[in-house]
Amino acid sequence: MSQAPFTLRGHNPDVLTCIANLSNDEVFTPPEMANTILDLLAETWADANNGANIWANPNVTFLDPFTKSGVFLREIARRLIGGLALVIPDLAERVDHILTRQLYGIGITQLTALLARRSVYCSKFANGPHSVAKSFTTEDGNIWFERTEHTWGGGKREFRADPLTGEEITVQTNRRCVYCGAGEDDYARGDDLETHAYAFIHTDNITARIAELFGDTMQFDVIIGNPPYQLSDGGHGTSAAPIYQLFVEQAKKLEPRFLSMIVPSRWFAGGKGLDEFRESMINDDRIRAINDYLSASDVFPGVGLKGGVCYFLWDRDHPGLCKVTTHFKDWPTTTATRPLLEPGADVFIRFNEGLSILRKVIAVETGQDQSLALPEGRRFDQLVSSRKPFGLETTFKGKATKRPGDLRIHQNGGTGWVGRESLPNGSHLIDKWKLFVGYAAPGTGNKDTYPHRIISTPFLGEPGSVSSETYLCIGPFGSKAEAESALSYLRCRLTRLLILLNKSSQHVTRKVYSFVPMQEWTQQWTDDDLYTYYGLSEDEIAFVEQVVRPMDAVE
């Protein structure tokens, strides 16, 4: 048996554990995490194929459509080399078969394509003298990359003076890519810079595009990888739009037998550009496993990605319930097999323990256990305003001195004074007792930490007070005593856990209060009151207090 010069793990430490990430948007996958995902794939394949070993099958094809370091393809190759030893005894022949007929990738940049080829072929040129694959006739091999351009659309027409002739000319501004939403001002670049126009999502027909790249008869059994997460969309400030959902949607169109990706977990509750994606995912019973990491740094050390990350496994031919596993630091791992969409909910309930608690709360409030929906008149969100409760932007600044008849305005950075006539909305709230709570939740740096407060500290709003968009308004209440009762309720840990179950980002909109039941505003509420009322177990109480930080009245 001849020996091939093929070594996947010839260095200690593994070089792919040492390279720095390109950004928080294009994150290299640690080899350990890639292997964890491949273990799940192998287990699921065996379950679906009478115990068969996927790594002993010479016909299974794999695609990483956004390969960066090449770690998934490299680790798959390593497993296939061992698994196919009896099927293809000659090592050199085996390696060549795996690399030329089973493993495929699409680079996201010129640099990452070279890196991936170096990881998989041991050479940046697939047909070079140092490549362990001997049948390739092209430099790319099966890891393809070509520069792709964005397709700009939309925007607005402006008239400007030509700087050379002084003549009036027409220009289009604020255009975005029709495929990925990238802003032209950020990504219309010269030939010396990457466009970040990823080929896999810049096409109207992904099936035809794959046929162009890899052959008319190509049908991938497994699509796997870690897509880019977001791109600047040309919005205000550092506005960025998620794009990872576009890769998931394209991959599903190719109808692989199995699909697995690592993506941010924010899609669980929707959010910017993700509502349709969330709806399609939680209604897709082919998603058979989700491993959710509350802190992205547990998967990608040093990466600040708020909201955590998850990897999922999609099984085309075996729909059913989803095995949901939650990971965080040194907490015990929890697993539950359940539907992604619970009756009466429109988001994926992230915490297994949180779902159990929510079911108890809803059962007490409604007398049934078939739906998580609260009756319209029992939902706390009916008291919560929309953004800009009084019609004023967050940039609005009130006057420093009060004039007769002016109202106190709570604004970004403090308070000021504003005339009643300056308020477009919210007249029914002005002269009533109410609460104010920040539209943005308190930050935890660039990482997720627990316990935390979930919402910013709410405070009492007296009659004659208003706010800018910086705050949401809760009310109106008939008396100061009622408002103080509601304030004590919001400070309770259980109340804020129910908010967390519907919260996908730092923004705390009216919608996140939809799992919170209304109460009678006749007492000062405490967590002990709520734990007893809803019948929480000691373990459930411990979970609440592990996740949600106390909020003192003087905070």
C-alpha positions as CSV (number, residue, x, y, z in Angstrom):
1,M,0.0,0.0,0.0
2,S,1.5,3.3,-1.0
3,Q,1.6,6.2,1.4
4,A,0.4,9.7,0.5
5,P,2.1,12.8,1.9
6,F,-1.2,13.8,3.6
7,T,-1.2,15.1,7.2
8,L,-4.1,17.0,8.6
9,R,-2.8,17.2,12.2
10,G,0.9,17.5,11.7
11,H,1.4,20.5,13.9
12,N,0.8,21.1,17.6
13,P,-1.0,23.3,18.2
14,D,-3.4,23.1,15.3
15,V,-2.8,26.2,13.2
16,L,-6.5,26.8,12.7
17,T,-6.9,27.4,16.5
18,C,-4.3,30.2,16.3
19,I,-5.5,32.4,13.4
20,A,-7.3,35.7,14.2
21,N,-10.8,36.3,13.1
22,L,-11.3,38.7,10.1
23,S,-14.1,40.5,12.0
24,N,-17.1,39.8,14.2
25,D,-19.0,39.3,10.9
26,E,-16.7,36.7,9.4
27,V,-15.7,34.4,12.2
28,F,-13.4,31.4,11.9
29,T,-14.8,28.2,13.4
30,P,-12.6,26.5,16.0
31,P,-11.8,22.9,15.0
32,E,-13.3,21.7,18.3
33,M,-16.7,23.2,17.4
34,A,-16.5,21.9,13.8
35,N,-16.0,18.4,15.2
36,T,-18.9,18.8,17.6
37,I,-21.2,19.6,14.7
38,L,-19.8,16.7,12.6
39,D,-20.4,14.3,15.6
40,L,-24.1,15.4,15.5
41,L,-24.2,14.9,11.8
42,A,-22.8,11.4,12.0
43,E,-25.2,10.4,14.8
44,T,-28.2,11.7,12.8
45,W,-27.0,10.0,9.6
46,A,-26.7,6.7,11.4
47,D,-30.2,7.1,12.9
48,A,-31.6,7.7,9.4
49,N,-29.7,5.0,7.7
50,N,-30.0,1.9,9.9
51,G,-26.8,2.6,11.8
52,A,-24.6,3.3,8.7
53,N,-21.3,5.2,9.2
54,I,-21.4,8.3,7.0
55,W,-17.6,8.4,7.0
56,A,-17.4,4.9,5.4
57,N,-19.5,6.0,2.4
58,P,-17.5,6.9,-0.7
59,N,-20.5,8.5,-2.4
60,V,-21.6,11.1,0.1
61,T,-20.9,14.7,-1.1
62,F,-20.3,17.7,1.2
63,L,-20.4,21.4,0.4
64,D,-19.2,24.3,2.5
65,P,-20.7,27.3,0.5
66,F,-18.8,30.0,2.6
67,T,-15.6,28.4,3.5
68,K,-13.1,30.5,5.4
69,S,-10.3,28.5,7.1
70,G,-11.4,25.3,5.4
71,V,-11.9,23.7,8.9
72,F,-15.1,21.8,8.1
73,L,-13.8,20.4,4.8
74,R,-10.5,19.5,6.5
75,E,-12.1,17.7,9.4
76,I,-14.5,15.9,7.1
77,A,-11.6,14.7,5.0
78,R,-9.8,13.5,8.1
79,R,-12.8,11.4,9.1
80,L,-13.3,10.0,5.6
81,I,-9.7,9.0,5.3
82,G,-10.1,6.8,8.4
83,G,-13.7,5.6,7.5
84,L,-12.9,4.6,3.9
85,A,-9.7,2.6,4.7
86,L,-11.4,-0.7,3.9
87,V,-13.3,0.6,0.9
88,I,-10.3,2.2,-0.8
89,P,-7.2,0.6,0.8
90,D,-4.6,2.6,-1.1
91,L,-4.1,5.9,0.9
92,A,-3.1,8.1,-2.0
93,E,-6.0,6.9,-4.1
94,R,-8.3,7.3,-1.1
95,V,-7.2,10.9,-0.4
96,D,-7.5,11.8,-4.1
97,H,-11.0,10.3,-4.3
98,I,-12.2,12.2,-1.2
99,L,-10.8,15.6,-2.3
100,T,-11.9,15.4,-5.9
101,R,-15.3,13.6,-5.6
102,Q,-16.7,14.2,-2.1
103,L,-15.5,17.6,-0.8
104,Y,-16.6,21.0,-2.3
105,G,-16.4,24.6,-1.1
106,I,-17.0,28.2,-2.2
107,G,-14.6,30.8,-0.8
108,I,-16.0,34.1,0.6
109,T,-12.9,36.1,-0.3
110,Q,-9.7,35.5,-2.3
111,L,-7.7,35.2,1.0
112,T,-10.0,32.7,2.6
113,A,-10.2,30.6,-0.6
114,L,-6.4,30.3,-0.5
115,L,-6.4,29.5,3.2
116,A,-9.1,26.8,2.7
117,R,-7.1,25.2,-0.1
118,R,-4.0,25.2,2.0
119,S,-5.9,23.5,4.8
120,V,-7.6,20.9,2.7
121,Y,-5.1,20.3,-0.2
122,C,-1.9,21.2,1.8
123,S,-1.3,23.7,-1.1
124,K,-2.9,26.9,-2.1
125,F,-2.9,25.5,-5.7
126,A,-5.0,22.4,-6.0
127,N,-2.9,21.2,-8.9
128,G,0.4,22.3,-7.5
129,P,3.4,20.0,-6.8
130,H,2.7,20.1,-3.1
131,S,-1.0,19.3,-3.3
132,V,-2.1,15.9,-1.8
133,A,-4.8,15.7,-4.5
134,K,-3.3,14.5,-7.8
135,S,-6.2,14.5,-10.2
136,F,-7.0,18.2,-10.3
137,T,-6.3,20.1,-13.5
138,T,-7.1,23.6,-12.1
139,E,-5.6,25.7,-9.4
140,D,-9.0,26.0,-7.6
141,G,-9.8,22.3,-7.4
142,N,-13.2,22.0,-5.8
143,I,-12.8,25.1,-3.7
144,W,-14.0,27.8,-6.0
145,F,-13.7,31.6,-5.8
146,E,-14.2,34.4,-8.3
147,R,-14.7,38.0,-7.5
148,T,-18.5,38.8,-7.5
149,E,-19.9,42.3,-7.8
150,H,-23.0,43.7,-6.0
151,T,-26.0,44.6,-8.0
152,W,-27.1,48.1,-6.9
153,G,-30.7,49.2,-6.9
154,G,-33.2,51.6,-5.2
155,G,-31.8,54.8,-3.7
156,K,-32.8,58.3,-4.7
157,R,-31.9,60.6,-7.5
158,E,-30.0,63.7,-6.8
159,F,-28.8,66.6,-8.9
160,R,-25.2,67.8,-8.5
161,A,-22.7,70.0,-10.2
162,D,-20.0,68.2,-12.2
163,P,-16.7,69.2,-10.4
164,L,-14.9,69.5,-13.7
165,T,-17.5,71.2,-16.0
166,G,-19.9,72.7,-13.6
167,E,-22.8,71.3,-15.5
168,E,-25.7,69.7,-13.6
169,I,-25.6,65.9,-13.5
170,T,-27.9,63.3,-12.1
171,V,-26.5,60.7,-9.6
172,Q,-28.1,57.9,-7.6
173,T,-27.4,57.9,-3.9
174,N,-28.1,55.5,-1.0
175,R,-28.4,52.5,-3.2
176,R,-28.2,49.0,-1.8
177,C,-27.5,45.6,-3.3
178,V,-30.6,43.9,-4.4
179,Y,-29.3,40.5,-3.2
180,C,-27.8,41.2,0.2
181,G,-28.8,44.7,1.1
182,A,-25.2,46.0,1.4
183,G,-24.9,49.8,1.1
184,E,-23.2,51.1,-2.0
185,D,-21.3,53.8,-0.1
186,D,-19.5,51.0,1.9
187,Y,-19.0,48.3,-0.7
188,A,-18.6,50.0,-4.1
189,R,-14.9,49.4,-4.1
190,G,-12.0,49.3,-6.5
191,D,-10.4,46.1,-7.8
192,D,-7.8,46.1,-4.9
193,L,-10.4,45.5,-2.2
194,E,-12.8,42.7,-1.5
195,T,-16.4,43.4,-2.5
196,H,-17.9,41.0,0.1
197,A,-20.5,40.1,-2.5
198,Y,-20.8,36.4,-1.6
199,A,-21.5,34.3,-4.7
200,F,-23.8,31.9,-2.9
201,I,-26.4,34.5,-2.3
202,H,-25.8,36.7,-5.3
203,T,-27.9,34.8,-7.8
204,D,-31.5,34.4,-8.7
205,N,-31.2,30.6,-9.3
206,I,-28.8,28.9,-6.9
207,T,-29.4,25.4,-8.4
208,A,-28.3,26.7,-11.8
209,R,-25.3,28.5,-10.3
210,I,-24.1,25.3,-8.5
211,A,-24.5,23.4,-11.8
212,E,-22.2,26.0,-13.4
213,L,-19.6,25.7,-10.7
214,F,-19.6,21.9,-10.0
215,G,-21.5,20.2,-12.9
216,D,-25.0,19.6,-14.0
217,T,-25.5,16.4,-12.0
218,M,-24.2,17.7,-8.7
219,Q,-26.5,17.0,-5.7
220,F,-25.0,17.6,-2.3
221,D,-25.9,15.2,0.5
222,V,-24.6,17.6,3.2
223,I,-24.3,21.4,3.3
224,I,-22.4,22.6,6.3
225,G,-20.5,25.6,7.6
226,N,-20.4,29.0,9.3
227,P,-21.8,31.9,7.0
228,P,-20.9,35.6,7.2
229,Y,-23.3,37.2,9.7
230,Q,-24.0,40.8,8.6
231,L,-23.0,43.7,6.3
232,S,-23.3,47.4,6.6
233,D,-26.5,48.5,5.0
234,G,-25.8,52.2,4.6
235,G,-28.2,53.1,7.4
236,H,-27.7,55.6,10.2
237,G,-24.3,55.4,12.0
238,T,-23.0,51.9,12.1
239,S,-26.2,50.3,10.9
240,A,-25.7,46.7,9.7
241,A,-28.2,44.2,8.3
242,P,-28.1,40.4,9.0
243,I,-27.3,38.3,6.0
244,Y,-26.8,34.8,7.5
245,Q,-30.5,34.0,6.9
246,L,-29.9,34.4,3.1
247,F,-27.4,31.6,3.2
248,V,-29.7,29.3,5.1
249,E,-32.6,30.0,2.6
250,Q,-30.3,29.4,-0.4
251,A,-29.0,26.1,1.1
252,K,-32.5,24.8,1.6
253,K,-33.3,25.4,-2.1
254,L,-30.6,22.9,-3.0
255,E,-32.4,20.3,-1.0
256,P,-29.5,18.5,0.6
257,R,-30.2,15.5,2.8
258,F,-28.7,17.3,5.8
259,L,-28.0,21.0,6.4
260,S,-26.1,22.4,9.4
261,M,-24.9,25.9,10.1
262,I,-23.6,28.1,13.0
263,V,-25.6,31.3,13.1
264,P,-26.4,34.1,15.6
265,S,-29.3,33.2,17.8
266,R,-31.2,36.5,17.4
267,W,-33.5,34.9,14.8
268,F,-35.3,33.1,17.7
269,A,-37.4,36.2,18.3
270,G,-37.0,38.0,14.9
271,G,-35.8,41.5,14.7
272,K,-34.2,43.6,12.0
273,G,-34.7,41.8,8.7
274,L,-35.3,38.5,10.5
275,D,-39.1,38.2,11.0
276,E,-39.9,36.3,7.9
277,F,-36.9,34.0,8.4
278,R,-37.9,33.4,12.0
279,E,-41.4,32.4,10.9
280,S,-40.1,30.0,8.2
281,M,-37.6,28.4,10.7
282,I,-40.0,27.9,13.6
283,N,-42.6,26.4,11.2
284,D,-40.0,24.0,9.6
285,D,-40.3,20.6,11.3
286,R,-37.2,19.4,9.5
287,I,-35.0,21.2,12.0
288,R,-34.3,18.3,14.3
289,A,-31.7,19.8,16.6
290,I,-30.6,23.2,17.9
291,N,-27.6,23.7,20.2
292,D,-27.9,27.2,21.6
293,Y,-25.0,28.9,23.2
294,L,-26.1,31.9,25.3
295,S,-22.7,33.5,25.1
296,A,-20.9,33.5,21.7
297,S,-17.6,33.6,23.4
298,D,-18.2,30.0,24.5
299,V,-18.0,29.0,20.8
300,F,-15.8,31.8,19.4
301,P,-13.3,32.9,22.1
302,G,-12.8,36.7,22.2
303,V,-15.7,37.4,19.8
304,G,-18.2,40.0,20.9
305,L,-21.5,38.9,19.4
306,K,-24.5,39.8,21.6
307,G,-27.4,37.4,21.7
308,G,-25.3,34.2,21.5
309,V,-25.0,31.7,18.7
310,C,-26.5,28.4,17.8
311,Y,-26.0,25.6,15.4
312,F,-28.9,23.6,13.9
313,L,-29.3,20.4,12.0
314,W,-31.9,20.2,9.3
315,D,-33.0,16.7,8.1
316,R,-34.8,16.8,4.8
317,D,-36.4,13.4,4.9
318,H,-37.3,13.0,8.6
319,P,-39.5,15.8,10.0
320,G,-40.4,15.8,13.7
321,L,-39.8,17.5,17.0
322,C,-36.6,19.3,17.7
323,K,-34.0,18.4,20.3
324,V,-33.1,21.8,21.9
325,T,-29.9,22.0,24.0
326,T,-28.8,25.1,25.9
327,H,-25.2,25.8,26.9
328,F,-23.7,28.6,29.0
329,K,-20.4,28.7,30.7
330,D,-20.3,26.1,33.6
331,W,-24.1,25.9,33.9
332,P,-25.5,22.4,33.6
333,T,-26.5,21.7,30.0
334,T,-30.3,21.3,29.5
335,T,-32.0,19.4,26.7
336,A,-35.6,19.1,25.8
337,T,-37.3,17.6,22.7
338,R,-40.1,19.9,21.7
339,P,-41.7,21.9,18.8
340,L,-39.9,25.1,17.7
341,L,-43.3,26.9,17.6
342,E,-45.4,26.4,20.7
343,P,-49.2,27.0,20.3
344,G,-50.0,30.6,21.0
345,A,-46.4,31.9,20.6
346,D,-44.9,33.5,17.5
347,V,-41.2,33.2,18.7
348,F,-39.0,30.3,19.6
349,I,-38.8,30.1,23.4
350,R,-35.1,30.0,24.0
351,F,-34.7,28.5,27.5
352,N,-36.0,25.0,28.2
353,E,-36.5,26.0,31.9
354,G,-38.1,29.3,30.8
355,L,-40.7,27.4,28.7
356,S,-41.7,25.3,31.7
357,I,-42.2,28.5,33.8
358,L,-44.1,30.3,31.1
359,R,-46.5,27.3,30.8
360,K,-47.2,27.6,34.5
361,V,-47.9,31.3,34.3
362,I,-50.2,30.9,31.3
363,A,-52.1,28.0,32.9
364,V,-52.8,30.1,36.1
365,E,-53.9,33.1,34.0
366,T,-56.1,31.2,31.5
367,G,-57.0,27.9,33.1
368,Q,-55.7,25.9,30.2
369,D,-52.4,24.4,29.0
370,Q,-53.0,24.2,25.2
371,S,-51.8,27.7,24.2
372,L,-49.2,30.2,25.4
373,A,-51.4,33.1,24.4
374,L,-52.7,35.4,27.0
375,P,-56.2,36.9,26.5
376,E,-56.1,40.4,25.1
377,G,-57.3,42.0,28.3
378,R,-54.7,40.2,30.4
379,R,-51.6,41.2,28.6
380,F,-49.3,43.8,30.1
381,D,-48.2,45.0,26.7
382,Q,-51.5,46.7,26.3
383,L,-50.2,49.3,28.8
384,V,-46.9,49.8,26.9
385,S,-46.5,52.5,24.4
386,S,-45.0,52.2,20.9
387,R,-41.8,53.9,20.1
388,K,-41.9,57.7,20.5
389,P,-44.9,57.7,22.9
390,F,-45.2,61.5,22.6
391,G,-43.9,61.8,19.0
392,L,-40.4,63.1,19.8
393,E,-37.2,61.6,18.4
394,T,-34.5,60.5,20.7
395,T,-32.4,63.4,19.6
396,F,-35.0,65.9,20.8
397,K,-33.7,68.2,23.5
398,G,-36.0,70.2,25.8
399,K,-35.3,73.7,27.0
400,A,-33.1,74.2,30.0
401,T,-35.5,76.6,31.7
402,K,-39.2,76.2,32.4
403,R,-41.9,78.5,31.1
404,P,-45.4,78.7,32.4
405,G,-47.4,75.6,31.3
406,D,-44.3,73.6,30.3
407,L,-44.0,69.9,30.9
408,R,-41.0,68.0,32.2
409,I,-39.4,65.9,29.5
410,H,-37.3,62.8,30.3
411,Q,-34.8,62.7,27.4
412,N,-31.4,61.3,26.5
413,G,-28.9,62.6,29.0
414,G,-31.3,64.0,31.6
415,T,-34.4,66.2,31.7
416,G,-35.7,69.4,30.2
417,W,-38.8,71.4,29.5
418,V,-41.2,71.3,26.6
419,G,-44.4,73.1,25.7
420,R,-47.6,70.9,25.5
421,E,-48.2,72.3,22.0
422,S,-45.0,70.7,20.8
423,L,-46.2,67.1,21.4
424,P,-47.7,65.4,18.4
425,N,-48.9,62.3,20.3
426,G,-49.7,60.9,23.7
427,S,-52.1,63.5,25.0
428,H,-54.0,60.8,27.0
429,L,-50.8,60.0,29.0
430,I,-49.7,63.6,29.8
431,D,-51.8,64.3,32.9
432,K,-51.8,60.8,34.3
433,W,-49.6,58.7,36.5
434,K,-47.3,56.4,34.4
435,L,-44.0,54.7,34.3
436,F,-41.0,55.3,32.0
437,V,-38.6,52.6,31.0
438,G,-35.7,52.8,28.5
439,Y,-36.2,51.7,24.9
440,A,-32.7,50.2,25.1
441,A,-31.8,47.7,27.7
442,P,-28.7,48.2,29.8
443,G,-25.5,47.0,28.1
444,T,-23.3,44.1,29.2
445,G,-20.3,45.1,27.1
446,N,-19.7,43.1,23.9
447,K,-20.5,39.8,25.7
448,D,-23.6,38.2,27.2
449,T,-23.4,37.8,31.0
450,Y,-25.9,36.4,33.5
451,P,-27.6,37.4,35.7
452,H,-28.5,40.7,34.2
453,R,-31.3,43.2,34.5
454,I,-33.0,42.5,31.1
455,I,-34.6,46.0,31.1
456,S,-33.3,49.4,32.2
457,T,-34.5,50.6,35.6
458,P,-38.1,51.8,35.3
459,F,-39.2,54.9,37.2
460,L,-42.3,56.8,38.1
461,G,-43.7,59.5,35.8
462,E,-45.9,62.1,37.5
463,P,-48.8,63.9,35.8
464,G,-47.3,66.6,33.6
465,S,-44.3,64.6,32.5
466,V,-43.4,63.2,29.1
467,S,-40.5,61.6,27.3
468,S,-38.6,61.5,24.1
469,E,-38.1,58.3,22.1
470,T,-35.3,57.3,24.6
471,Y,-38.1,55.9,26.8
472,L,-41.3,53.9,26.4
473,C,-44.3,54.9,28.5
474,I,-46.3,52.5,30.5
475,G,-49.8,53.5,31.6
476,P,-51.9,55.4,32.3
477,F,-52.7,54.6,35.9
478,G,-55.5,56.0,38.0
479,S,-53.4,56.9,41.0
480,K,-49.9,57.1,42.2
481,A,-50.5,54.0,44.3
482,E,-51.4,52.0,41.2
483,A,-48.4,53.3,39.3
484,E,-46.1,52.3,42.2
485,S,-47.7,48.8,42.3
486,A,-46.9,48.4,38.6
487,L,-43.4,49.7,39.2
488,S,-42.8,47.0,41.9
489,Y,-44.1,44.4,39.5
490,L,-41.6,45.4,36.8
491,R,-38.8,45.1,39.3
492,C,-39.6,41.5,40.0
493,R,-37.2,38.9,38.6
494,L,-40.0,36.7,37.3
495,T,-41.6,39.6,35.4
496,R,-38.3,40.4,33.7
497,L,-37.7,36.7,32.8
498,L,-41.0,36.7,31.0
499,I,-39.8,39.8,29.1
500,L,-36.5,38.0,28.2
501,L,-38.3,35.0,26.7
502,N,-39.6,37.4,23.9
503,K,-36.6,39.7,23.6
504,S,-34.2,39.3,20.7
505,S,-31.9,42.3,21.1
506,Q,-31.0,45.3,23.2
507,H,-34.2,47.0,22.1
508,V,-37.2,46.6,24.5
509,T,-40.2,47.1,22.4
510,R,-43.9,46.8,23.3
511,K,-43.9,43.3,21.8
512,V,-41.4,41.8,24.3
513,Y,-44.1,42.3,27.1
514,S,-46.6,40.0,25.4
515,F,-45.9,37.0,27.8
516,V,-46.3,39.3,30.8
517,P,-49.7,39.0,32.5
518,M,-51.6,42.0,33.9
519,Q,-52.0,42.1,37.7
520,E,-54.2,44.0,40.1
521,W,-52.4,47.2,41.0
522,T,-53.4,47.1,44.6
523,Q,-50.2,46.0,46.3
524,Q,-46.4,46.1,46.3
525,W,-45.4,43.0,44.3
526,T,-42.5,40.8,45.3
527,D,-40.9,37.7,43.7
528,D,-42.1,35.6,46.6
529,D,-45.7,36.7,45.8
530,L,-45.3,35.7,42.2
531,Y,-43.4,32.4,42.8
532,T,-46.2,31.3,45.2
533,Y,-49.0,32.5,42.9
534,Y,-47.7,30.7,39.9
535,G,-46.5,27.6,41.7
536,L,-42.8,27.6,40.7
537,S,-40.7,24.8,41.9
538,E,-37.4,25.3,43.8
539,D,-35.4,24.5,40.6
540,E,-37.5,27.0,38.6
541,I,-36.9,29.7,41.2
542,A,-33.2,28.9,41.1
543,F,-33.2,29.3,37.3
544,V,-35.0,32.7,37.5
545,E,-32.5,34.0,40.0
546,Q,-29.6,32.6,38.0
547,V,-30.6,34.5,34.9
548,V,-32.2,37.7,36.2
549,R,-30.4,40.2,38.5
550,P,-32.2,41.8,41.4
551,M,-33.4,45.3,40.8
552,D,-33.7,47.4,44.0
553,A,-36.1,50.2,44.4
554,V,-33.2,52.7,44.9
555,E,-31.3,51.4,41.8
